[in-house]
Amino acid sequence: MGRRLIYTLATMGATVVGAGASAAGLLRHQAGSLRRSFDDDKNRRYSTFTEAIAAPRDNDDDDSAALAIIGDSWLCGVDVDPEQAPPTLIGRGLARMLGTTVRVQTTARPSALSDDLHRQVDEVLRSPWLSRQLSDRWSEDRRFAIISIGTGDIIHPIQATIGVPVLNQAINRLQREGRYTVFVLVCPNLGGLPGLRDPLKTSLRRTSRVLAGSQWLAALAAHAVPLRSTGSLSGTTRRSLLNGSGRFPSELGYAQLSSTLLSAIAERIEAPVVVDRSLDIPEKGENARRQDLVPGAEAHSAEEEPTAQDDAAVETPARQDGTAAPVPNHSEAAS
């Protein structure tokens, strides 16, 4: 009996060890495949430019603002036209919001790691294009820097104590040396990438959530504005908001991220935004709303629709013999 029990326990232990080794091997294989795909993204087409986006002709204060785009593929615009990339979309929105020319420079690259932040921030701070000497009225309401980093740190594992302090240092340098208002897109939830299976899916979901929380707290501690990139990609199917590979946004996803960032900038600088909501809810019906919006429509409607009193006033007169006069036929009169 004792030998049988020992044999059973040994068999169960060997089975558990074998299953664990198999799961570890599968995780290693999945992670290696994802890492190779991530490294191949460096060869993809992306937007890298330095240009000025003019303000609307009727709303230009002859000044300029600065916009720096820093980080990875979630901001640089991979496999999309430069006109549809976040640097252009955000710069165009800022120009309309501020009524000024916006000088845009992007240092974001696909597959960037937190270790690349130091070089990118140096490039921004040394850029004569974004230098504060371009205007005598530089202020934090005219200088913006947006950072997105973390995906590469999850796919190429490093210690979280390395990535978060690097982000914190980058924020402080941009604020202190460049007088930028900094916005941080925290690490997205990588567990939602299409095509992933367990155990890699669960591992990426947990790790990316931990890093996103750490980045959020680091941004708040440094007086930056943290934003959830995953939360910005909502309102439709996730597949349409991500590229076919699922590792970065699609053209629609980049547009939605840019809209989220512009909204955060407008809220931070308390930009005046006026939205006409008169046609959102048809409380009075279409005709009533048209009368409210079109001058003179109500008077015109009153002329076309006689009231009950008018109907009584135009009743056909009686003849002298007491019979009613015939009602004139308008169609006969017209003929």
Secondary structure, DSSP 4 states (H G I P E B T S, - for coil): -HHHHHHHHHHHHHHHHHHHHHHHHHHHHHHHHHHHHHHHGGGS-B---EEEEPPPTTS--S-EEEEEEEESHHHHTBTS-GGGSHHHHHHHHHHHHHTSEEEEEE---TT--GGGHHHHHHHHHT-STT-GGG-TT--GGGEEEEEE--HHHHHTT--HHHHHHHHHHHHHHHHHHH--EEEEEEPP-GGG-TT--TTHHHHHHHHHHHHHHHHHHHHHHTT-EEEEHHHHS-SS-HHHHB-TTSSSB-HHHHHHHHHHHHHHHHHHTT-------TTTS-SS-HHHHHHHHSTTHHHHHHHHS--HHHHHHTPPPBPTTSPBPPPP-HHHHH-
